[in-house]
Amino acid sequence: MAAAAGPGLRFDGRVVLVTGAGGGLGKAYALAFAERGASVVVNDLGGDFKGYGKSSSAADKVVNEIRAKGGKAVPNYDSVEDGEKLVKTALDAFGRIDIVVNNAGILRDRSFVRISDEDWDIIHRIHLRGSFLVTRAAWNHMKNQKFGRIIMTSSAAGIYGNFGQANYSAAKLGLLGLSNTIAIEGRKYNIHSNTIAPTAGSRLTQTVMPQDLVDAFKPEYVAPLVLWLCHESCQENGGLFEVGAGWIGKLRWERSLGAIVRGKSHPMTPEAVRENWEKVCDFDNASKPRTIQESISVLNDALSQIESEGNVSMNATYSGSVTSSSVNAANIIGRELATKVYTYSHLQPILYALGVGMSTKDPDHLKFLFEGSEEFCCLPSFGVIPAQTSIFDGVALDGFNGLNFDFTKMLHGEQYLELYKPLPTSGQLTSVSTVADILDKGAGAVLLIDVHTYCGKELLCYNQFSLFFVGAGGFGGKRTSEKAKATINPPERPPDAVLSDVTTANQAALYRLSGDWNPLHIDPNFAALGGFKKPILHGLCSFGFAARHVLKHFANNDVTRFKAIKVRFAKPVFPGQTLQTEMWKEGNRIHFQTKVKETGEIAISGGYADITSALDKPSAWETAKIAGLQSDLVFEEIGRRIKDIGKELVKKVNAIFQWDITKDGRTAVQWTIDLKNGSGEVYQGPARSSADTTFTLSDEDFMDVVQQKTNPQKAFFAGKLKVKGNIMLSQKLEMILKDYAKL
């Protein structure tokens, strides 16, 4: 079968079982998988949309179509209630099973009171039980090979309800529950399960949709989502998606804050429910629980509040031990603390790298320590540095009525960092901090602070700081929060890898230069006041050591693969001690804990880092294609063509040019042509040092200029090309592009 044009998602070597593949959606899936290299089992009983009859012709026609195009496929004519037979067909023909698409279904539409026992039972047998039986038959094969992708097919009728489809709706929502649970159970075996609710023209939808809509909602507009969810590079798991007509949307649960309608000495009554009904149904500040643990946590909070105070609503807590005035959590949660701008050059990322133990003794560290390196980049954990300025740099917490937050009595409990793209090596970042939640731990209060860091309007990273304030508790608040990023204990087996690094006696003195000026880490007298025999290492310094251990061992120091990290600070570390990080790999998640080697005490517990597979990383060509930016290809070609004459050009030009390429009115990508330093360089991203000239224009206009469809001067005067800095240097650039890059 002919390959799709250009590089794309392939399924070579994968075996796919599609149920109900004789027509409609199933046929579209089977053809699409086969076109991209998969071996396909085309299952279809061959009956009508009500489940009557049987024929081999439907499956045979699809198999013949696949084979005619050079693809690999075999038919299967069994009912999905014979799940083992379907999977056996795959094993006998191709030796394995990788992907199961549960698509088979029938309809027996009746208004609720007219549904017979037979109509109810057969819908559940085919849709729900059939999907269970087929998936169960494939499960152990997927588990043993540490790979599996499963699709369950739900429906808008199951999600929202639909007149005349009570039997169908019940079965379809049941499939969502089935998928959600096996997504949890299969995660550690790299088995992912997702649910789709498609709208497409088929034998089933012909009964409820007019023909013109059936024609418009083509199955081919659903198949691409199924293929993406089933690809080995897709890490989506436990998701629910509506799809149709070329549109895709993800669904999630939302829950109101609710209200407690009983007190310690006040019974729960229907009248109390009535009086609090508005709060129960108020979705302002709603939460979005994702796990059963997050769902149940609110009940624990409610019990704690009832025991401590009495008749209390979820929107407010009341303090007796701290102050007589009320503490209104609703007025605190979501409050913006500060917006801080962090301006830095290449010096700060280098200083940070040294602060977390990087050394020129290791050649792999050079790209984090030398601004002249072709691969110069920021450590991912540097993302905490701009974020912390929005919390610790003169931010006042005195506006929380009834609560006493004293930074001199603060302990850093936990940290979460999530990166959306690699951090620039210099620039101006803006961090916005908000209160995510406040917890009462009795002896103290925990403040969860979310910090979003932007470069312009683009979100770069997200931090969550968990700060414990000694003496600020006892106000009757909840003890847990579903908004908190939870730590996870490591697997109960020996670690897959262990890395160690000795901290120096000056490690804290060096790390504090990155912006954490707390004297606890440098002044012996201040440390003694805190109960320490000598200054301790910053928790975020130990965090940086652990992060780079994971980055080195599991991502080969490729910062583009590092996506998130979570830690709990368990015990203090003294400068000069050895940090030993034990790591366990579970799919793309690396669990870890960091010990003090000399004492065996765990300094960082419950840690994990999310690392994408090297296979997931798109090439520059694919990135350009996905973004739709032709200019990326041009800059890469410029870099190749001037590479051998870089030194000569540096002597002639002695300038740095930055290009801000826009799409739809926004900056989509930045490129720099550095003809001032070293042997010259072309790289993606803003200039690492100050640009002499910056050009701004759209991707389309850039290509017109390069292809000489538009004169640069005319583009400038027409406002399509904007130039900032030394405009005269643009003449030298034009000479370079024509004479040397041959553009």
N, C-alpha and C positions, 0 to 999 in steps of 0.2 A: 504494500500500500504506500502511495506517495506520501512523503513527510510534509508537514505543514511548512509554509515558507518561513525561513529564518529560524533562529533558535527559539525554543519554547518549552512548554511542559511536555515531557515524554514519559511513556509508561512501558518502555522496552523491558522485557523480562517479567513484567507484572501480569498476574492472572486475575481477571475480573469476572464476577458472577453478577449478572443483572437479571432480576426476576421480573416477569411480566414484560419481556423485551420484544414481543412480537409486533408491537405497534406503539404509537404515541411517544410518551416520554421514554419508556424503556428502550425502544428502538433507537431514539436519538442518542441515549447514553451509550448503547452498544456500538453504534457506528462511530461515535466520537472517540471512545476508548481505543477501538481497533485502529482508527486512523492515526493515532499517536503511539502505536507500537504494542499495545496490550494484546494478550490472548484472552478472548472473551467466550464465556459460556452464556449463550442466549437461551434463557428459560422462558417458556410460555406454554400454558396448558392448552391454549387455543380455543377457549370458550368465549361466550359473549360477555357483555359488560355486567350481566346479572349473575354470571358464574355457571351458566348452563352450557352443556356441550363440551366437546374435546376434539382437538385437531392438531396435527403436527405442522400444518402448512405455514402458520404465522411465524414460528421460530425458524423453519427451514428457509423461508424467503429472506429473513434478515441475515442468516448465516451465509447464504449464497451471495447476497449483496456484498458482505464483508470480504468473502473469499475472492469475488470477482475483482475487487480493488487491491488484491494482494495481501489482505489481512488474514489473521488466524482466528478461527471461531469454530465452536461446536454447538449443536442444539441440545436442549434438554426439555422433555415434554411432561415432567412430573409436576404435581401440585406442590406448592410451598409447604403444605403440611407434611410432605416427605422430605424435609430439609436435608437429611443425611444423603439422600440420593442425588440431590442437586450438587452438593459439595463433592461427592464421589465422582461425578462427571468431570469436574474440574481437575481433581487429583489424577484420575485415569488418563485424561487427555493431555494435561500440561504439568502434572507433578506437584502442584502447589496451589494455594489460594491466598490472594493478597487483599482483595477488595470485594466487599459485598454491598450491592445496591438493592435495598429492599423496596421494590417499586410495585410489585404485583398487587392488584386490588380489584374489587367488584363493588357494585352498588345495589342496594335493596331499599330505595327511598320510600318511606311511608311517614305520614304524620304519626306522632308519638303513640296515640291510642290504637292505631292500626298496625303497629309493628308486631308481627308474629314471633313466636319463640325461634322458629327457623330463620327468619330474617335477622333477628338479633344475633343468633349463634354463628351463622355462616360469615357475617361481616367480621366478627371478632376472630373467628378461626382463620380467615384468609389474611386480614390486615395485621392483627396483633400477634396471634399465636403463630401464624406462618412466618412472620419476621423473626420472632423469637427462635423458632425451630431451625431456620436457615442459619441465623447468626450463631446459635449454639453449636451447630455442626462445624462451623468454620473456626470457632474460637480457639481451640487448643492448637490448631495448625498455626494460627496467627501468633499465639502466645509463644510457641516454641521457636518461631523464626524472628521474634521481637519486631514484628511489623504487621499492622493491619489497619485498614480504613473501612468504616461502616457508615452507610447512609440509611437513615430511617425516613420514610415519607409520611409526613403529617399533612394537615390541610387547614385552610382558613376556617373551615367548618369546625374542626377540632379546637382551634384557638378561640374562636369567637362565638361558635354556635351557628346553626343554620336551620331554618324551618324544614321539617321533613327528613332530617338526617340525624336523628338522635343516636341511632345505632352506629352510624358511620363516624359521627363526631366523637362519641365516647372512645371508639377504637383508635381514632387518629390522635387524640390527646394522650391516650395510653402509650402510644409509640414514643411520644416525647419523654415521658417518665422512664421508659425502658432505655432510651438512648442516653439520658442524663446519668443513669446509674452505671451502665456499662462503660461510659466515658470515664467515670471515676475508677472503676475496677480495672480498666484496661490501660490507664495512663502509664503505669510503671512498666508495661510491656510494649510501649509504643503502639498501642492500639487506640485509635481515635474514633469516636462516634459522634456524628452530627445529624441534625434533623432539618429537613427542608419542608416548606409548605408551598408547593408550586401552584401556579395558575397557568394552565396550558391546554391547548385543544387536544382532546383525546376521546376515546370511546366513552369515558366516564363523564367528562365535562359537557359532552354534546347533549346530555339530558338536562342540564341546568343553565346552559349558556346559549345565546343565539348564534347562528352559524357564522355571522360576520366577526363576532368576537372570538369564536373558536379558530377562525382563520388568522386573526391578528395575534393571538397568544400561541406562537409557535413553540413546540417542544425544544427547538434549537436555541431558544432564548433562555432555557433553563439548564441545559447540559453543561455549559462552561462552568457554572458554579459547582456542579457535582464533580467535575474533573478536578477543579482546584482543591476542593475539600478532600479529595482522595489522593492527591499527590504527596509524595514522601516529604516534600519541602514545606507543606502546609502544617502548621502547628495548632490550628484551630481544633478545639475539642469541647464537646458538650454545648455547642452552639445551636441556635434555632434561627432559621432564615426564611423570610418570605421572598419569593422570586417569581418574576413573570414579565413578559414584554420587554426584556432587556434591563429591567430594574431589579436590584437586590437590596434588601434591608435586614438588619439583625434585630431580633427581639430580646427583651430582658424583662425581668419582673421589677416592679416598683411597689414600695410599701409606704404608707403614711407613717408618721411618727406615732400616731395612735394616742391613746389616753389610758391611764390606770383608773378604773372605775370602782375600786374598793380600797378600803384602808385597813390598817391593822385591827382596828376595833369597829370598822364599819362594813357591814355585809355588802356583797355585790347584788344589786337589784336591777330589774328591768328599767326602773325609773332613773337609776344612775347611768345606765346605758343611754337612755333617751337624752339626758341632760348633757352627756359628753359626746353625742353623736356627731356634732360638727367637727370636733377635734379628731374623732376616729376616722372621719372621711376627708380630713384636711391634708392635701398632698404637698403643701409648702414644706421645704426642707426634707422631702421624702428620701428614704434610703433605697438602695438597690441591692438587696441581698443576693448573693451568688451561690452560697453553700448552705447546707442544713445547719452547720455550726453557726453561721452568721444569722440564720433565721431564729435559732433557739436563744441566742445571746440576749436578745431583747427581753425574753421572759425572765432570765436571770437578773437582768437589770431591774425589772419591775419588782421581783421578789425582794431584792436588796432595798429598794426605795420604800416598799411597804413595811418591811421590818424596821427600817431606820426612822421613818417619819409618819407614815400613815397614809392619808388620802392625798396622793401626789400625782400630778399629771406628768406625762413624758416630756412636756415642753418646759417644765420648770422643776428645780430642786430647791430645797430649803435648808438653811444651815443653822445648826444650834451651837456647834463647837467653835466656829470661827467668828461668826458675827450674827447679830440678831436680825440683820436685814436679809431679804431674800436674794438668792442667786438665780437669775433667769438664764438658764442654759440656752434657750432659743435666741436670746439677745447676744450671746457670746459666740455660739457656733456659727461659722460662716463670716465672722468679722475679719476684715482685712487689717493686718497689723502694720504692714509697711510695703512700700515699693522702693527698691534700692537698685541703683545702677552700679555695675562693677566693670570698670575699665582696666584692661590689662594688655601687656605685650607678651612676647615669647618668654620673657623672664619668669613670669609667675608659674606657668606649667612646668618649667625646668626646676624651679625652686621647690615646687610641690613634689616632683618626682624624686628629688634628692631627699626630701623630708620623709618620704615613705620607703626609703631604703634602696633606691636605684643607684647603680654604680657603673662607672666606665669600665670596671673589671669584666663586666658581662657585655659582650658585643651586641646582644639583643636589646640592651638598654639604650643604645646610642640614639635611637630615633626619638626617645623621650627626653634626651639631655642635650642634644645639639641642634640648634635652630637651622643649621646649614644642611642637615641630613635631608635626602630626597624624600624620606618617609616621616619627617618630623610631625609629631602628633601629640595630643594630650592623653594622659591616662584617663580612662573612663571615670574613675573615682574622683577626679578633679571637679566633677559636677557638684560636689558638696560645697566647694569653696565659694562660688558666687552666691549660692543659696544661703549660706550661714550669715552673710552680711545683712540679709533682710530680717534676721532674728536677733542677732547679738550686737549689731552695730547701732546702739543708741535707741533700740525699740523699747517703748514703755508698755508695761502690762498693768498699769495702775488703774485702768478704766474698768476692771472687772469687779463690779460691786460685790462685796462679801467675800472676795478671794484675795489671798495675800501671796502673790508670786514674787519671790525674792531671788534674783539671779545668783546671789551669793550662796544660796541654799539649793542650787539646781544640780541635778545629776542627769547626764545624757544616758537614757535607758536603751533606746533602739534607734535604728536608722534604716531607711529604705531609699534607694535611688533607682530611677528608671530613665533610660536614655532613648531618645527618639531619633537621634542622628549623632555622629561623632562631634565632639566639642571643637570649635575653632581654636587655633593656637594663639590668637590675639583678637581683640575686638572690644565691643561694649555690649554687655548682657544686662538684662533687666529682670530682677527677681521679685515676684509678688507673693507675700506670705499671708496665709489666712488660717484661722483657727478651725481645725477639722472636727475636734471633739474635746471634751474635758471629762476626766474620770476621777472618782473619789476612791483612793486606796487606803483611807483611814489615816495612816501616819503621814500621808502626803497626797498631792494631787498630780495626775498625769495630764499634761497638755499635749495634744496631738496637733502639730502645725504642718500644714501642707505648703510647699513652696514650688511655684511654677516659674521656670527660668526661660526667658525668651531672647532671641537675637532678632531685633526688629519685631515683627509680628509672628515670627516662626517659633513654635515651642520646641526647645532643645531638650530639656530634661525636667523631671519632677522628683522632688524630695519629700519624704515625710520624716520629721523629727519627732521623737517621743521623749519628752522632757519631764523628769520627776522633780517636783518641788517639795522639799522636806518641810513639814509643818503646815502645808496648805490644804490638807485633807479634812475629813470630818464634816463636810457640809451636806451630807445626805445624798450625794449624787450617785450615778450608776458606776459600776466597777469595770465594765467591759464595753467595747465599742466594735460594731461591725465595720466601721470605717478604718480601723487600725489594720495595717499590713502585718499579717501574722508571721511569726517565725515558724520553722518546721524542723523537728528533730531529725537527725541523720538516720540512714538505714542501720539496722542492727546486724552489721557484718563488718569485716575489716575494711578500712578505706582503700579506694582504688589508687590513690596517690597521696604522697606526703611531701611537702616542701618546707624548708626551714630557712630562716634568716636571723642573723644576730643583729639586734639593734645596737647602736653606738651609745656611748655615755652622753653624747650631745644630740641624740635623736629628737628629744622634745624641744631643745633649744633651736634646732633647725626647723622642725615642723611648724613651730609657732609663727615663723616668718610668713607662713601662708595665710595668716589672719586671725588665728585663735590666740589672743593675748592673755588668756587666763593665767594669773601668777601661780596657780596651783601646779603648773607644769614647769616652773623655772625657779621659784622662790622657796627655799627650804622652810623659812619661817611660816609662810602662808600654807605650805603643805602640812606642816605640823598642826596648824589650827584645824585642818580638815581631818586630822587623825592619821596622817601618813608619815612614815619615818623619813621620807625624802620625796621630792617632786615625782609625780607619776606621768606616764606617757599619755598623750591625748588618745581618747577612744577612737577618734576618726583617723589617727595615725595608724593604729593597729588595723582598723578597717581598710586603710590603703594598702598595707602589707598583704592582707588576706585577698583583697581584690586582685592585686597583680599576680599573686600565686595562682589564682584561678585563671586569669588571663593568659599567663605564660603556658601553663600545662595543658589547658583544654581549648585555647583559642590561638595558640602560637603567636601571642602578642598582637593579634589582629583586632584593633579597637572597634572595627565595624561589626564584629560579631557579639560584642558585649552589650546586653540589653537591660539587665536589672540586677540588683543585689540587695539583700536584706540581712541585717545582723541584730543580735542582742548583745549589749556590753555586760558581761557577767562578772569579771574580776579585773582589778587594776593591773597594769604592767609597768615595771620600772625600766627606765633607759638602761641598756646594757644587757637585758635579758634576751633570750632567744624565742622568737615567735615561730611556732610549728603549726602549719595548716594541714589538717587532714581532710581529704576530699573524696566524695562519692558521686559517681555519675549515674544519673537516672534520666535517660533520654537527653533532652537539651537542658535539663536542670542539673546544676552541680551543687550538692549539699556539702556543707563544710562546717568545721569548728576549728578555732585557733587556740592552741594551748601555749602556756609558758613552759618551755621544755625543761627548765631547771627545777620547777616545782610540780609539774604535771597538772596544774590548775587550768581550767578552761577560761580563757579571757573573752572569747567570742563564742556564743552558743547559738544553735538554731539557725545558722546562716545558710543562705542559698544564693546562687547566681544563675541567671538565665543566659545561656549562650546559644546563638543560632549555629546550625550546622554550616560547615564550609560549603556544602552543596547549595545552601539557601542563598548564598551571597551572589547577587547578579553581577555579571560583567559590566564594564562601562558601557558596552554597546547595548546591553539589555536595559540598563538604567536609562540611557538616552531614549531608547525606544519606548519604554514604559512612560517616561515623562513627556515623550513626544518632542524632545529637544534635538533638532538636527545640529545645533551649534556645538554640542558636546563632541560630536564626531570630528568637527573641524578643528577644535582646539587640540584634541588628541593627535590629529594629523600634523598640526603645526609643531607640537612637541617633538614628534618623530623626525620631522624634516630639518629642524634647526638644531637637533641634538649634537651633531658632529661639529658644528661651527659655533657652539655656544660661547666659547671664550672670545672668539673674534667679534661676535655681536655685542658682548658685554663691553669690550673696549670702544666700539663705535657708538653704542647707544647710551649705556650707563643710566638706565631708567627702569622703573617698575610700572607695568600697566595692569590695571584691574578692570575686568569686564563684569558688569551686572546685567545678566540676561533675564528679561522678563517674559512672563506668559500670563495672559488674562489680566494685565495691569499690575502683577505682583512679581517681585524678584524670585525667579525659579531656581537659578543657579549662579554661582560666581566662579570666574576663572581668572587666574593671574599669569601674566607673562613677565617673569623676572629676568631682566637683562641688565642687572646691576651687580648681582652677587654670584660669586663662584664661577661656574661654567654656564650659568643661565639655566632657567627651568620654566616649564609650563605645568601648572598644577591646578586642580579644582579647589576652589575655596577663596576666601578673601586674602589679600596680600598679607604675608606674615610680618612685614614691616610696612611702613607708610608707603602707599602708592603715589607715584608722581602724577599719574593721570588715570582717571577713572571714567570709563565709558558705560553708558546705560542705554540699552535699546532692546527691542523685543527679539525673540528668537527668529521670527519671520523676517524682520527688517535686517537682522544680522546676516541671514542667508542671502538676502537680496544684495547686500553690499558686497559680500564675498564673491557672489556669482556675477558681479558687475551689472546687475539689473538696476541698481540704484547707485548714484554717485554719492560718496560719503559727505561731500560738502552740501549737496542738496538735502540729504537726510538730516544734516545738522540744522540747516536753516528752516526745514519743515518741522522741526521739533521732534523728529523720530529718533535722532541720535543726540544724547546729552553728554557733555564733556565737563568734567570737573578736574581742577588742578592745572598743570602746565599744558595748555592746549597746543603749543608749538611742537611738543614732543610727538604729537599724533602724526606729523609728517615723517618722522623717523620710523614710526610703526608701519606706515603705509609702504615705505621702502622695504622694510623687513618682509612683510607679507607677500609683496610682489617679487622681489629679487631673490629672496632666500627660501621662503616657504613655498614659493611658486604658486601662490593663490591668485 
